[in-house]
Amino acid sequence: MERFNAFLQVINGVIWHDYVLYVVLATGVLFTIWSGFSQYRALTHGASVIRGKYDDKNDPGAINHFQALSTALSATVGLGNIAGVAIAIALGGPGAVFWMWMVGIFGMALKTTEVTLSMLSRNTDDPDNPHGGPMWVAKHGFTRLGLAKVGGFIGGLFCITLLISAITGGNMFQAFNVAEITHTYFPTIPKFVCGVVLAIVVGLVIIGGIKRIGNVAARIVPLMCALYLIAAIYVVAVNIGEVPAMIRMIFVAAFTPSEAAGAFLGGTAAYAFLWGMKRALFSSEAGQGSAPIAHSAAKTDEPVREGVVAGLEPFIDTIVVCTLTTLVILLSGAWNREAESNFLAQHHETDALQIVMVNETVGELTESPQVQPGRRAGEWTLTDAPVSDRAGEGEWSNGDSVFGYLLLDPGTGPNEDGRLPISGSVVQRNGVHTVTWRSAEWPQQPTGVAPTLFEGSGPTWTIISPPLPQKTTRAREIHRIEGGQNHWRTNETVFMVVRGDINPNTGRELRRISGAVMLDDDGQATVDWNTLSSITRPTFQEQPDGELDLGLYGDFIGAALTGHAFDRVMPGLGMWLVTIAAWLFAISTMISWSYYGEQGIVYLLGDKAVMTYKLLYCALIIVATLGFIRTEDELDNLTALGTGVMLWVNIPIMLIFGYLAMRAYHNYIGRLKSGELDRDSHPPAPITDVVEGKDVE
């Protein structure tokens, strides 16, 4: 699993390069200007459309405008708002929220454009199951240019990225978060049980097709939004005096580094931009190309009309819901929360609390290799060198990963002892086991090589700690721990802050080592610590007063952090509100993303493969709750992959064929301004009829 996550990090480093984010943001600015600020039309005309003012039962399509918007919103207003915002703030700091707002504003123009394009290319031969989306835009668009094979290939490529996103962000991310927060508050409920229940509920809905999905979404989305927003507004109202300071902090942190404090590891302005963009794009799906698939089922004969409706999505999702989640997390202090318990300083002094390397010694070099320059300045490698028999049980196998240490001048290097790790692999040549080396970087040339070899590709560290001290009074209040109760629960997750290599998610040296609490028969609590890979030997963080930070922080991942934020304001509120909201949000998101993936399957393999896809989709819900995903970073790896690959295909499609959408958009707005479209309007239908999808007579 560690190798898989390392692989995903490399892939995400490419697909989420800063230039990709600049292109997405620039595309949103382009269509904002080109459309003459379509955001205004979405907030005015779009609101009239979803009230049923222009509905006509004879128009092609399967569901009304409100149901189409609800279906698309059910995929966007969800755990991306609860968990995604929490991840953005936890890793990027308050400044990430500013960039989420930017995506929300310009994402409205992206949504209007991509949905209009799909409506222009949709297929309504089967009125009960229309087909639309960027894959059909590419197919029809390139065919008109005489490049039918190119269109078919790009359409298929989009469908592959669509399925990746449906499986990861639209499915496994949701299931993991529901299981995580449910288990956090109700530890007696196994995570996989949550997965089984989710799989059954989602399966019962998606078998019914788009009409059943639309009906369910139209009922769940308004309910879950109302419940969540009322609670969030309550938290804001309680702390209303601090809101201006929080807003100011968001703007300042968007352009200046955020200092570490409590559980927050600090972050640079660049990482605030990165995390704000990533999580907002995941939450709103602007430019991703998923929402057009749902909107293509809308009942209308005016393609632009549904595009204008779609422009409401990023506003509701990012500007309204994400902002309220942000204020809850910031106002409550959950993002830079204090430690829940603290080891005494003497524990460290007596070695009862220490950081140790876990890699075992596996052999010795029988000949000393020579230090050689690498391909770049400051890069060093070694000549191949034979190795002794493997220490302990077993023998060497080709490809076994090992590492040793380059020796540097005394007092230099990433470690106090003047050593720099260098990794390699064991191979057999002419019956002799030999180490072939990779490279290591250091400005000065190493002076030699230590003969001892260790298992793994680099140093891995963990914590050895004594039994846990009691939780603080504040922590007991938040978690509603009464006198006489054990302060710690089995499998409760905690972390300690250490200083090591640069954190790839924050650009700072602070890292977390997390672990799970275990209780023995006498109720004494200890921690089973995870490991941290770091070239630099980790040390405990020193606080401004000179004391070491030996605090134990609650490890709240994604939605659990938002739940903790509510609990800090009203103990118990997060337990029920966020748990219920997470279930509703996840179910609505998974049923919508199942439909998106289904349309990709139809394009690639036809209708016969749909049922197999649905069964596999439900099975993956359970897989996500079996414990393969353990940390915030691993969770982000999974969702970033799905969102990123879709952007790489959909944004070029929008840029190539966007002129078609803009031409149709300006034609429609011209007719709207002239009053021509008023002839097709009628008084809004009763809200109950709109929600239930009843045709206007």
C-alpha positions as CSV (number, residue, x, y, z in Angstrom):
1,M,0.0,0.0,0.0
2,E,2.9,2.4,0.7
3,R,4.4,1.7,-2.7
4,F,0.9,2.3,-4.3
5,N,0.6,5.6,-2.5
6,A,4.1,6.7,-3.5
7,F,3.1,5.9,-7.1
8,L,-0.1,8.0,-6.8
9,Q,2.0,10.9,-5.4
10,V,4.2,10.8,-8.4
11,I,1.2,10.8,-10.8
12,N,-0.6,13.5,-8.9
13,G,2.6,15.6,-8.9
14,V,2.3,15.7,-12.7
15,I,-1.5,16.1,-13.2
16,W,-1.7,18.7,-10.4
17,H,1.3,20.7,-11.4
18,D,0.9,24.4,-10.7
19,Y,0.5,25.2,-14.4
20,V,-2.5,22.9,-14.6
21,L,-4.2,25.0,-11.9
22,Y,-3.3,28.2,-13.8
23,V,-4.9,26.8,-17.0
24,V,-8.1,25.8,-15.2
25,L,-8.4,29.2,-13.5
26,A,-7.6,31.0,-16.7
27,T,-10.2,29.0,-18.6
28,G,-12.8,30.1,-16.0
29,V,-11.7,33.7,-16.4
30,L,-11.9,33.4,-20.2
31,F,-15.5,32.1,-20.3
32,T,-16.5,34.6,-17.6
33,I,-15.4,37.5,-19.9
34,W,-16.6,35.8,-23.1
35,S,-20.1,35.2,-21.7
36,G,-20.3,38.7,-20.3
37,F,-20.3,37.4,-16.7
38,S,-22.8,34.5,-17.0
39,Q,-22.7,34.3,-13.2
40,Y,-25.3,37.1,-13.1
41,R,-27.6,35.2,-15.4
42,A,-27.2,32.0,-13.3
43,L,-28.3,33.8,-10.1
44,T,-31.2,35.6,-11.7
45,H,-32.6,33.7,-14.7
46,G,-31.4,30.4,-13.5
47,A,-33.4,30.7,-10.3
48,S,-36.5,31.3,-12.3
49,V,-35.9,28.3,-14.5
50,I,-35.5,25.8,-11.6
51,R,-38.9,27.0,-10.2
52,G,-40.5,25.5,-13.3
53,K,-41.3,28.8,-15.0
54,Y,-40.2,27.4,-18.4
55,D,-41.0,23.7,-17.9
56,D,-42.9,22.0,-20.7
57,K,-43.9,18.3,-20.6
58,N,-43.5,18.0,-24.3
59,D,-39.8,19.0,-24.2
60,P,-37.2,16.2,-24.7
61,G,-35.6,14.8,-21.6
62,A,-36.3,12.6,-18.6
63,I,-36.3,14.9,-15.5
64,N,-37.1,18.6,-14.9
65,H,-34.6,21.4,-14.3
66,F,-34.8,21.2,-10.5
67,Q,-34.2,17.5,-10.5
68,A,-31.3,17.8,-12.9
69,L,-29.8,20.5,-10.7
70,S,-30.4,18.3,-7.6
71,T,-28.8,15.3,-9.2
72,A,-25.7,17.3,-10.1
73,L,-25.7,19.0,-6.7
74,S,-26.0,15.7,-5.0
75,A,-22.6,14.8,-6.5
76,T,-21.1,18.1,-5.6
77,V,-22.7,19.2,-2.3
78,G,-21.5,16.4,-0.2
79,L,-18.5,15.2,1.6
80,G,-16.4,17.4,-0.6
81,N,-17.9,20.2,1.5
82,I,-17.6,18.5,4.8
83,A,-14.4,16.6,4.3
84,G,-12.8,18.4,1.4
85,V,-12.8,21.8,3.1
86,A,-11.4,20.2,6.3
87,I,-8.6,18.7,4.3
88,A,-7.8,21.9,2.5
89,I,-7.6,23.9,5.7
90,A,-5.7,21.1,7.6
91,L,-3.0,21.0,4.9
92,G,-3.1,24.4,3.3
93,G,-4.3,26.7,6.1
94,P,-6.9,29.4,6.0
95,G,-5.5,30.8,2.8
96,A,-6.7,27.8,0.9
97,V,-10.3,29.0,1.3
98,F,-9.6,32.2,-0.7
99,W,-8.7,30.1,-3.7
100,M,-11.7,27.9,-3.2
101,W,-13.8,31.1,-3.6
102,M,-12.0,31.9,-6.8
103,V,-12.8,28.5,-8.2
104,G,-16.4,28.9,-7.0
105,I,-16.8,32.3,-8.8
106,F,-15.1,31.4,-12.1
107,G,-16.4,27.8,-11.9
108,M,-19.9,29.2,-12.5
109,A,-18.8,30.2,-16.0
110,L,-17.1,26.8,-16.5
111,K,-20.2,24.9,-15.5
112,T,-22.4,27.1,-17.8
113,T,-20.1,26.5,-20.7
114,E,-19.5,22.7,-20.3
115,V,-23.2,22.0,-19.7
116,T,-24.3,24.1,-22.7
117,L,-21.8,22.2,-24.9
118,S,-23.2,18.8,-23.7
119,M,-26.8,19.9,-24.2
120,L,-26.0,20.9,-27.8
121,S,-24.6,17.4,-28.4
122,R,-26.9,15.2,-26.3
123,N,-28.8,12.2,-27.7
124,T,-32.5,12.0,-26.8
125,D,-33.5,9.0,-29.0
126,D,-34.6,7.2,-25.8
127,P,-36.5,10.0,-23.9
128,D,-36.3,8.0,-20.6
129,N,-32.6,7.7,-20.7
130,P,-30.9,10.6,-22.6
131,H,-27.2,10.4,-23.2
132,G,-24.9,13.4,-23.0
133,G,-21.5,14.6,-21.7
134,P,-18.1,15.7,-22.9
135,M,-17.5,12.3,-24.6
136,W,-20.4,13.1,-26.9
137,V,-19.2,16.7,-27.4
138,A,-15.8,15.3,-28.5
139,K,-17.3,12.6,-30.8
140,H,-19.8,14.9,-32.5
141,G,-17.5,18.0,-32.6
142,F,-14.5,16.2,-34.2
143,T,-16.8,14.3,-36.6
144,R,-18.1,17.7,-37.9
145,L,-14.4,18.6,-38.5
146,G,-13.9,15.4,-40.5
147,L,-12.0,13.7,-37.6
148,A,-14.4,11.1,-36.5
149,K,-11.7,8.6,-35.3
150,V,-10.1,11.4,-33.2
151,G,-13.4,12.3,-31.7
152,G,-14.2,8.7,-30.8
153,F,-10.8,8.2,-29.2
154,I,-10.9,11.4,-27.1
155,G,-14.5,10.6,-26.1
156,G,-13.3,7.1,-25.0
157,L,-10.4,8.7,-23.1
158,F,-12.7,11.0,-21.3
159,C,-14.9,8.0,-20.3
160,I,-11.8,6.2,-18.8
161,T,-11.0,9.3,-16.7
162,L,-14.7,9.5,-15.8
163,L,-14.6,5.9,-14.5
164,I,-11.4,6.6,-12.5
165,S,-13.1,9.6,-10.8
166,A,-16.3,7.7,-10.2
167,I,-14.5,4.9,-8.5
168,T,-12.2,7.1,-6.4
169,G,-13.7,10.5,-5.5
170,G,-17.3,9.6,-6.3
171,N,-17.3,6.3,-4.5
172,M,-14.4,5.3,-2.3
173,F,-13.8,8.8,-0.8
174,Q,-17.4,8.9,0.2
175,A,-17.5,5.5,1.8
176,F,-14.2,5.9,3.6
177,N,-15.4,9.2,5.2
178,V,-18.7,7.8,6.3
179,A,-17.0,4.8,7.9
180,E,-14.4,7.0,9.5
181,I,-16.7,9.5,11.1
182,T,-19.2,6.8,12.1
183,H,-16.5,4.8,13.8
184,T,-15.0,7.9,15.4
185,Y,-18.3,8.6,17.2
186,F,-19.6,5.0,17.5
187,P,-16.5,2.9,17.9
188,T,-18.5,-0.3,18.4
189,I,-19.7,-0.1,14.8
190,P,-17.0,-1.7,12.5
191,K,-16.1,0.3,9.5
192,F,-16.9,-2.5,7.0
193,V,-20.5,-2.6,8.4
194,C,-20.9,1.0,7.2
195,G,-19.6,-0.1,3.8
196,V,-22.1,-3.0,3.6
197,V,-25.1,-0.8,4.5
198,L,-24.0,1.9,2.1
199,A,-23.6,-0.6,-0.7
200,I,-27.1,-2.0,-0.2
201,V,-28.8,1.4,-0.1
202,V,-26.9,2.8,-3.1
203,G,-27.6,-0.4,-5.0
204,L,-31.3,-0.2,-4.4
205,V,-31.4,3.3,-5.9
206,I,-29.1,3.0,-8.9
207,I,-30.8,-0.1,-10.3
208,G,-33.8,2.1,-10.9
209,G,-32.0,4.4,-13.4
210,I,-31.9,8.2,-13.8
211,K,-35.6,8.8,-13.0
212,R,-35.3,7.1,-9.6
213,I,-31.9,8.8,-9.0
214,G,-33.5,12.2,-9.8
215,N,-36.5,11.6,-7.5
216,V,-34.2,10.5,-4.6
217,A,-31.8,13.4,-5.2
218,A,-34.6,16.0,-5.3
219,R,-35.7,14.9,-1.8
220,I,-32.4,14.3,-0.2
221,V,-30.4,17.3,-1.3
222,P,-32.7,20.1,0.0
223,L,-33.1,18.2,3.3
224,M,-29.5,17.6,3.9
225,C,-28.5,21.1,2.9
226,A,-31.1,22.6,5.3
227,L,-30.0,20.5,8.2
228,Y,-26.3,21.2,7.7
229,L,-26.7,25.0,7.0
230,I,-28.9,25.6,10.0
231,A,-26.3,24.1,12.3
232,A,-23.4,25.9,10.6
233,I,-25.3,29.2,10.9
234,Y,-25.8,28.6,14.6
235,V,-22.0,28.2,15.1
236,V,-21.4,31.4,13.1
237,A,-24.0,33.2,15.1
238,V,-22.5,32.1,18.4
239,N,-19.1,33.5,17.3
240,I,-20.3,36.4,15.2
241,G,-17.9,38.9,16.7
242,E,-14.9,36.9,15.4
243,V,-16.1,36.5,11.8
244,P,-14.4,39.7,10.5
245,A,-11.1,38.6,11.9
246,M,-11.5,35.1,10.3
247,I,-12.3,36.6,6.9
248,R,-9.3,38.9,7.2
249,M,-7.1,35.9,8.1
250,I,-8.3,34.0,5.0
251,F,-7.3,36.9,2.7
252,V,-3.9,37.4,4.4
253,A,-3.0,33.7,4.5
254,A,-3.8,33.4,0.8
255,F,-0.7,35.4,0.0
256,T,1.6,35.0,3.0
257,P,2.9,31.9,4.8
258,S,0.8,30.5,7.7
259,E,2.7,29.7,10.9
260,A,2.4,26.4,12.6
261,A,0.2,26.3,15.7
262,G,-1.1,23.4,17.7
263,A,-2.3,20.6,15.3
264,F,-1.7,22.8,12.2
265,L,1.7,22.1,10.7
266,G,2.0,25.5,8.9
267,G,2.0,26.1,5.2
268,T,3.2,28.4,2.5
269,A,1.1,30.7,0.3
270,A,1.8,28.3,-2.7
271,Y,0.4,25.3,-0.8
272,A,-2.6,27.4,0.2
273,F,-3.2,28.0,-3.5
274,L,-2.6,24.3,-4.3
275,W,-4.9,22.9,-1.7
276,G,-7.6,25.5,-2.2
277,M,-7.7,24.8,-5.9
278,K,-7.6,21.1,-5.6
279,R,-10.3,20.7,-3.0
280,A,-12.6,23.3,-4.6
281,L,-12.3,21.6,-8.0
282,F,-13.1,18.3,-6.3
283,S,-16.0,19.8,-4.4
284,S,-17.6,21.8,-7.2
285,E,-16.4,19.6,-10.1
286,A,-16.1,22.8,-12.2
287,G,-14.4,22.0,-15.4
288,Q,-14.3,18.3,-14.6
289,G,-17.1,17.4,-17.1
290,S,-19.2,15.3,-14.7
291,A,-22.2,17.5,-14.1
292,P,-23.0,17.8,-17.9
293,I,-23.9,14.1,-17.8
294,A,-26.7,14.7,-15.2
295,H,-27.9,18.0,-16.8
296,S,-28.2,16.3,-20.2
297,A,-31.1,14.4,-18.8
298,A,-33.1,17.6,-18.2
299,K,-36.4,18.1,-20.0
300,T,-35.9,21.2,-22.2
301,D,-35.6,22.2,-25.9
302,E,-33.3,25.1,-25.0
303,P,-29.7,23.8,-24.5
304,V,-28.5,27.1,-23.0
305,R,-31.3,27.2,-20.4
306,E,-29.9,24.2,-18.7
307,G,-26.4,25.6,-18.9
308,V,-27.5,28.7,-17.0
309,V,-29.1,26.5,-14.4
310,A,-25.8,24.6,-14.0
311,G,-24.1,27.9,-13.2
312,L,-25.8,27.8,-9.8
313,E,-23.9,24.7,-8.7
314,P,-20.6,26.2,-7.8
315,F,-22.3,29.1,-6.1
316,I,-24.4,26.9,-3.9
317,D,-21.6,24.4,-3.4
318,T,-18.5,26.5,-2.9
319,I,-19.6,30.0,-2.1
320,V,-22.4,29.1,0.3
321,V,-21.8,25.6,1.8
322,C,-18.0,25.5,1.7
323,T,-17.8,29.0,3.2
324,L,-20.0,28.0,6.2
325,T,-18.0,24.8,6.7
326,T,-14.9,27.0,6.7
327,L,-16.2,29.4,9.3
328,V,-17.2,26.5,11.5
329,I,-13.7,25.0,11.4
330,L,-11.9,28.4,11.8
331,L,-14.2,29.9,14.5
332,S,-14.1,26.7,16.6
333,G,-10.3,26.5,16.5
334,A,-10.5,22.9,15.2
335,W,-7.8,23.6,12.6
336,N,-5.1,24.6,15.0
337,R,-6.5,22.8,18.0
338,E,-4.7,22.2,21.2
339,A,-3.3,18.8,22.3
340,E,-5.8,16.4,24.0
341,S,-3.1,15.2,26.3
342,N,0.6,15.8,27.0
343,F,3.6,13.6,27.9
344,L,5.7,15.1,30.7
345,A,9.1,16.4,29.7
346,Q,10.9,14.0,31.9
347,H,9.6,11.1,29.8
348,H,11.8,12.3,27.0
349,E,14.8,12.9,29.2
350,T,14.6,9.3,30.6
351,D,14.1,7.8,27.2
352,A,10.6,6.6,28.1
353,L,9.5,8.6,25.1
354,Q,11.8,8.5,22.0
355,I,11.9,8.3,18.2
356,V,13.7,5.2,16.9
357,M,14.5,3.8,13.4
358,V,12.7,0.6,12.7
359,N,14.8,-0.6,9.7
360,E,16.6,-3.8,10.5
361,T,20.3,-4.5,9.6
362,V,20.3,-6.9,6.7
363,G,24.0,-7.2,5.7
364,E,27.4,-5.6,5.2
365,L,29.3,-4.4,2.2
366,T,32.3,-6.7,1.7
367,E,34.1,-4.1,-0.4
368,S,33.9,-0.3,-0.1
369,P,32.4,1.3,-3.2
370,Q,33.7,4.5,-4.8
371,V,31.8,7.8,-4.6
372,Q,31.1,9.2,-8.1
373,P,29.3,12.4,-9.3
374,G,25.7,11.9,-10.5
375,R,24.1,13.5,-13.5
376,R,23.5,16.8,-11.9
377,A,25.7,19.1,-9.7
378,G,25.4,18.1,-6.1
379,E,24.2,14.6,-6.9
380,W,26.3,11.5,-5.9
381,T,26.2,7.8,-6.5
382,L,28.4,4.8,-5.8
383,T,30.0,2.0,-7.8
384,D,28.5,-1.4,-7.5
385,A,29.7,-3.3,-4.5
386,P,29.3,-7.0,-3.3
387,V,27.3,-7.6,-0.2
388,S,27.6,-10.3,2.5
389,D,25.0,-13.1,3.1
390,R,21.7,-11.7,4.2
391,A,21.5,-11.3,8.0
392,G,18.7,-13.1,9.9
393,E,16.3,-15.5,8.2
394,G,16.0,-15.9,4.4
395,E,18.3,-15.2,1.5
396,W,18.7,-12.3,-0.9
397,S,16.2,-12.0,-3.8
398,N,16.8,-9.9,-6.9
399,G,15.4,-6.4,-6.4
400,D,15.6,-6.4,-2.6
401,S,15.6,-2.7,-1.5
402,V,18.4,-1.7,0.9
403,F,20.0,1.5,2.0
404,G,23.3,2.6,3.5
405,Y,24.9,5.8,4.6
406,L,27.3,8.2,2.8
407,L,29.8,9.7,5.3
408,L,30.1,13.5,5.3
409,D,32.4,16.0,6.9
410,P,31.8,16.2,10.7
411,G,28.9,18.5,11.7
412,T,27.4,18.6,8.2
413,G,24.6,16.7,6.5
414,P,20.9,16.3,7.3
415,N,21.7,14.4,10.5
416,E,23.9,15.4,13.5
417,D,26.2,12.4,13.0
418,G,27.2,13.6,9.5
419,R,25.5,10.7,7.5
420,L,23.4,10.9,4.4
421,P,21.2,7.9,3.4
422,I,21.6,6.4,-0.1
423,S,19.3,3.6,-1.4
424,G,20.0,0.7,-3.7
425,S,18.9,-2.7,-4.9
426,V,20.5,-6.2,-4.5
427,V,21.1,-8.0,-7.8
428,Q,22.9,-11.3,-8.6
429,R,25.8,-11.1,-11.0
430,N,27.9,-14.1,-11.8
431,G,26.7,-15.8,-8.6
432,V,27.6,-12.8,-6.5
433,H,25.0,-10.6,-4.8
434,T,25.8,-7.0,-5.5
435,V,24.3,-3.6,-4.6
436,T,23.5,-1.2,-7.4
437,W,22.9,2.3,-6.2
438,R,20.6,5.2,-6.9
439,S,21.7,8.7,-6.1
440,A,21.7,11.1,-3.1
441,E,22.0,14.9,-3.1
442,W,24.3,17.0,-1.0
443,P,26.4,20.1,-2.0
444,Q,29.8,18.7,-0.9
445,Q,31.3,15.4,-2.0
446,P,30.9,12.6,0.6
447,T,34.1,11.4,2.2
448,G,33.2,7.7,2.3
449,V,30.6,5.0,2.8
450,A,29.5,3.1,6.0
451,P,29.6,-0.7,5.4
452,T,26.2,-1.5,7.2
453,L,23.1,-2.0,5.0
454,F,19.5,-1.7,6.3
455,E,16.2,-3.0,5.0
456,G,14.0,-0.7,2.9
457,S,14.6,2.2,0.5
458,G,15.3,4.7,3.3
459,P,15.1,5.3,7.0
460,T,11.7,4.7,8.6
461,W,11.0,6.0,12.1
462,T,8.4,5.4,14.8
463,I,7.8,6.5,18.4
464,I,8.2,4.4,21.6
465,S,6.0,5.9,24.3
466,P,5.0,5.1,27.9
467,P,1.3,4.6,28.9
468,L,-0.8,7.6,28.0
469,P,-1.6,10.4,30.4
470,Q,-5.2,11.5,31.0
471,K,-6.9,13.8,28.6
472,T,-7.2,17.5,29.4
473,T,-10.3,19.0,31.0
474,R,-11.1,20.7,27.7
475,A,-10.8,17.5,25.7
476,R,-13.1,15.6,28.2
477,E,-15.7,18.3,27.8
478,I,-15.6,18.2,24.0
479,H,-15.9,14.4,23.9
480,R,-18.4,14.4,26.8
481,I,-16.3,12.1,29.0
482,E,-17.8,11.9,32.4
483,G,-16.1,11.2,35.7
484,G,-15.2,7.5,36.1
485,Q,-15.1,6.8,32.4
486,N,-11.9,5.8,30.7
487,H,-10.5,8.8,28.9
488,W,-9.2,6.8,25.9
489,R,-11.1,4.5,23.5
490,T,-9.7,1.5,21.7
491,N,-8.6,2.4,18.1
492,E,-8.9,6.1,18.8
493,T,-6.3,7.8,16.5
494,V,-3.8,10.3,17.7
495,F,-0.6,11.9,16.4
496,M,2.5,13.8,17.6
497,V,4.3,16.6,15.8
498,V,7.9,16.0,14.8
499,R,10.5,17.8,12.7
500,G,11.9,15.9,9.8
501,D,12.1,16.1,6.0
502,I,10.1,18.7,4.1
503,N,6.5,17.8,4.2
504,P,5.3,17.4,0.6
505,N,1.9,18.7,1.5
506,T,2.9,21.9,3.3
507,G,6.4,22.8,2.2
508,R,7.5,22.9,5.9
509,E,9.6,20.5,8.0
510,L,6.9,19.6,10.5
511,R,5.4,16.1,10.1
512,R,3.0,13.9,11.9
513,I,3.5,10.4,13.3
514,S,0.1,8.9,14.0
515,G,-1.0,5.9,15.9
516,A,-4.0,4.0,17.3
517,V,-4.8,3.8,21.0
518,M,-4.9,0.3,22.6
519,L,-6.3,-0.6,26.0
520,D,-5.0,-3.6,28.0
521,D,-7.1,-5.7,30.4
522,D,-6.6,-3.2,33.2
523,G,-7.7,-0.2,31.1
524,Q,-4.3,1.2,30.7
525,A,-3.9,3.0,27.3
526,T,-0.9,2.8,25.0
527,V,-0.3,3.7,21.4
528,D,0.5,1.5,18.5
529,W,2.5,4.0,16.4
530,N,2.7,4.1,12.6
531,T,5.9,4.9,10.9
532,L,7.3,7.9,9.1
533,S,9.9,7.9,6.2
534,S,12.4,10.6,6.7
535,I,16.1,11.0,5.6
536,T,16.5,13.4,8.5
537,R,16.3,11.8,11.9
538,P,13.0,13.2,13.3
539,T,13.0,15.2,16.5
540,F,10.2,16.5,18.6
541,Q,9.1,20.1,17.8
542,E,10.4,22.9,20.0
543,Q,7.7,25.4,21.1
544,P,8.3,29.2,21.2
545,D,9.0,29.0,24.9
546,G,11.8,26.5,24.3
547,E,9.9,23.5,25.7
548,L,9.4,20.4,23.5
549,D,5.9,19.8,22.1
550,L,5.1,16.4,23.5
551,G,1.3,16.8,23.0
552,L,-1.0,14.1,21.8
553,Y,-3.4,15.5,19.3
554,G,-6.6,13.9,18.2
555,D,-6.2,12.8,14.6
556,F,-9.4,13.9,12.9
557,I,-9.4,13.1,9.2
558,G,-11.7,14.8,6.6
559,A,-15.3,14.8,7.8
560,A,-14.2,13.9,11.3
561,L,-12.4,17.2,11.6
562,T,-15.6,19.1,10.7
563,G,-17.6,17.0,13.2
564,H,-15.0,17.9,15.9
565,A,-15.4,21.5,15.0
566,F,-19.1,21.4,15.7
567,D,-18.4,19.5,19.0
568,R,-16.1,22.2,20.2
569,V,-19.0,24.7,20.0
570,M,-21.7,22.4,21.3
571,P,-20.5,19.0,22.5
572,G,-22.5,16.3,20.8
573,L,-23.6,18.4,17.9
574,G,-20.9,17.1,15.6
575,M,-21.7,13.5,16.6
576,W,-25.2,13.6,15.3
577,L,-25.2,16.4,12.7
578,V,-22.1,15.4,10.8
579,T,-22.7,11.7,11.1
580,I,-26.2,12.0,9.7
581,A,-25.1,14.6,7.1
582,A,-22.2,12.4,6.0
583,W,-24.5,9.5,5.4
584,L,-27.0,11.6,3.4
585,F,-24.3,13.4,1.5
586,A,-22.4,10.2,0.7
587,I,-25.4,8.3,-0.5
588,S,-26.6,11.2,-2.7
589,T,-23.1,11.6,-4.2
590,M,-22.5,7.9,-4.8
591,I,-25.8,7.5,-6.6
592,S,-25.1,10.4,-8.9
593,W,-21.5,9.3,-9.6
594,S,-22.8,5.8,-10.3
595,Y,-24.9,7.3,-13.1
596,Y,-21.9,9.3,-14.4
597,G,-19.8,6.2,-14.6
598,E,-22.7,4.3,-16.1
599,Q,-22.9,6.7,-19.0
600,G,-19.1,6.2,-19.5
601,I,-19.7,2.4,-19.7
602,V,-22.6,2.9,-22.2
603,Y,-20.3,4.9,-24.4
604,L,-17.4,2.4,-24.2
605,L,-19.1,-1.0,-24.0
606,G,-22.9,-0.5,-24.5
607,D,-25.9,-1.1,-22.3
608,K,-25.1,-4.8,-21.7
609,A,-22.2,-4.0,-19.4
610,V,-24.1,-1.6,-17.2
611,M,-25.3,-4.2,-14.6
612,T,-21.8,-5.6,-14.2
613,Y,-20.5,-2.1,-13.6
614,K,-23.2,-1.4,-11.0
615,L,-22.3,-4.5,-9.0
616,L,-18.6,-3.7,-9.1
617,Y,-19.4,-0.1,-8.1
618,C,-21.2,-1.3,-5.0
619,A,-18.5,-3.8,-4.2
620,L,-15.9,-1.0,-4.1
621,I,-17.9,0.8,-1.5
622,I,-17.2,-2.0,0.9
623,V,-13.5,-2.3,-0.2
624,A,-13.0,1.4,0.8
625,T,-14.0,0.6,4.4
626,L,-11.7,-2.3,4.9
627,G,-8.8,-0.3,6.2
628,F,-6.6,0.2,3.2
629,I,-6.8,4.0,3.5
630,R,-5.3,5.2,6.8
631,T,-4.4,8.9,6.6
632,E,-5.4,12.3,5.2
633,D,-2.6,12.2,2.7
634,E,-3.6,8.8,1.4
635,L,-7.2,9.9,1.1
636,D,-6.2,13.0,-0.9
637,N,-4.0,10.8,-3.2
638,L,-7.0,8.9,-4.2
639,T,-9.4,11.7,-4.8
640,A,-6.8,14.0,-6.5
641,L,-6.2,11.3,-9.1
642,G,-9.8,11.1,-10.1
643,T,-10.4,14.8,-10.3
644,G,-7.1,15.5,-12.0
645,V,-7.3,13.1,-14.9
646,M,-10.8,14.4,-15.9
647,L,-9.5,18.0,-16.1
648,W,-6.7,16.9,-18.4
649,V,-9.3,15.7,-21.0
650,N,-12.3,18.0,-20.4
651,I,-10.6,21.4,-20.4
652,P,-9.1,20.9,-23.9
653,I,-12.5,19.8,-25.1
654,M,-14.0,23.1,-23.7
655,L,-11.3,25.2,-25.2
656,I,-11.6,23.6,-28.7
657,F,-15.4,23.7,-28.9
658,G,-16.3,26.5,-26.4
659,Y,-17.1,28.9,-29.2
660,L,-20.2,26.8,-30.0
661,A,-21.4,27.2,-26.4
662,M,-20.7,30.9,-26.4
663,R,-22.5,31.4,-29.8
664,A,-25.6,29.6,-28.5
665,Y,-25.4,31.4,-25.1
666,H,-25.3,34.9,-26.6
667,N,-28.2,34.0,-29.0
668,Y,-30.3,32.8,-26.0
669,I,-29.5,35.8,-23.8
670,G,-30.4,38.1,-26.7
671,R,-33.8,36.4,-27.0
672,L,-34.2,36.6,-23.3
673,K,-33.5,40.3,-23.2
674,S,-35.9,41.0,-26.1
675,G,-38.7,39.3,-24.3
676,E,-39.0,36.5,-26.9
677,L,-38.6,33.8,-24.3
678,D,-41.3,35.2,-22.1
679,R,-43.9,33.8,-24.5
680,D,-42.8,30.3,-23.4
681,S,-43.0,31.1,-19.7
682,H,-45.9,30.6,-17.2
683,P,-46.4,31.0,-13.5
684,P,-44.0,28.9,-11.3
685,A,-45.4,25.5,-10.5
686,P,-46.1,24.5,-6.8
687,I,-42.8,23.6,-5.2
688,T,-44.1,20.1,-4.3
689,D,-44.8,19.5,-8.0
690,V,-41.3,20.7,-9.0
691,V,-39.6,18.5,-6.4
692,E,-41.6,15.4,-7.4
693,G,-41.1,16.1,-11.1
694,K,-44.7,16.4,-12.1
695,D,-45.3,17.7,-15.6
696,V,-46.8,21.1,-16.0
697,E,-50.1,20.9,-17.8
